[in-house]
Amino acid sequence: MADTSDHLPRASGLRQFQKFGDAGPTYEILSVDEERGVARVYVFESGEEFDYRLTQALTDPPA
Protein backbone atom coordinates (compact mmCIF):
# COMPACT_ATOMS: atom_id res chain seq x y z
CA MET A 1 0.00 0.00 0.00
CA ALA A 2 1.28 3.41 -0.92
CA ASP A 3 1.39 6.21 1.63
CA THR A 4 -1.28 8.63 0.41
CA SER A 5 -1.41 10.80 3.51
CA ASP A 6 0.09 13.69 1.51
CA HIS A 7 -3.07 13.64 -0.67
CA LEU A 8 -5.36 14.40 2.26
CA PRO A 9 -6.25 17.98 3.11
CA ARG A 10 -4.27 18.76 6.28
CA ALA A 11 -7.07 20.18 8.41
CA SER A 12 -9.87 18.02 7.02
CA GLY A 13 -10.04 15.38 9.73
CA LEU A 14 -9.69 12.63 7.14
CA ARG A 15 -7.36 9.72 7.79
CA GLN A 16 -5.73 7.43 5.25
CA PHE A 17 -7.58 4.39 6.65
CA GLN A 18 -11.18 4.67 7.85
CA LYS A 19 -14.28 2.49 8.36
CA PHE A 20 -17.80 2.88 7.01
CA GLY A 21 -19.54 3.66 10.30
CA ASP A 22 -18.73 1.91 13.57
CA ALA A 23 -18.90 -1.67 12.29
CA GLY A 24 -18.34 -1.27 8.55
CA PRO A 25 -15.45 -2.46 6.42
CA THR A 26 -12.15 -0.60 6.26
CA TYR A 27 -11.34 1.61 3.33
CA GLU A 28 -8.29 3.53 2.18
CA ILE A 29 -8.54 7.08 0.88
CA LEU A 30 -6.56 7.12 -2.35
CA SER A 31 -7.14 10.74 -3.32
CA VAL A 32 -9.36 13.72 -2.58
CA ASP A 33 -11.08 16.01 -5.06
CA GLU A 34 -12.27 18.92 -2.94
CA GLU A 35 -13.74 20.71 -5.96
CA ARG A 36 -16.12 17.80 -6.62
CA GLY A 37 -16.52 17.03 -2.91
CA VAL A 38 -15.44 13.39 -3.18
CA ALA A 39 -12.68 11.07 -2.06
CA ARG A 40 -11.54 8.14 -4.17
CA VAL A 41 -11.60 5.12 -1.85
CA TYR A 42 -10.54 1.48 -1.98
CA VAL A 43 -12.54 -1.03 0.11
CA PHE A 44 -10.29 -3.87 1.29
CA GLU A 45 -13.08 -6.38 1.94
CA SER A 46 -14.58 -6.23 -1.57
CA GLY A 47 -11.75 -4.85 -3.70
CA GLU A 48 -14.04 -2.05 -4.92
CA GLU A 49 -12.77 1.41 -5.77
CA PHE A 50 -15.17 4.34 -6.09
CA ASP A 51 -15.86 8.01 -5.34
CA TYR A 52 -17.27 8.63 -1.87
CA ARG A 53 -18.76 11.90 -0.61
CA LEU A 54 -16.39 13.90 1.57
CA THR A 55 -19.27 14.90 3.85
CA GLN A 56 -19.81 11.22 4.66
CA ALA A 57 -16.11 10.35 4.93
CA LEU A 58 -15.68 13.13 7.49
CA THR A 59 -18.14 11.36 9.81
CA ASP A 60 -16.51 7.93 9.49
CA PRO A 61 -14.22 6.69 12.29
CA PRO A 62 -10.56 5.75 11.87
CA ALA A 63 -9.83 2.11 11.11
QUIDAMO-V669483 format. One record per backbone hydrogen bond with DSSP energy under -0.5 kcal/mol. CO is the residue of the C=O (numbers start at 1). NH is the residue of the N-H. Records with the same first field share a line. If there is no record, write none. Layout:
# QUIDAMO-V669483
CO=NH, NH
This chain:
# QUIDAMO-V669483
2=4
4=7
5=8
9=12
16=29
17=63
18=27
19=21
20=24
25=20
26=44, 45
27=18
28=30, 42
31=40
32=34
33=37, 38
37=54
38=33
39=41, 52
40=30, 31
41=50
42=28, 44
43=47
48=43
50=41
52=39
53=57
54=58
56=59, 60
57=60
61=19
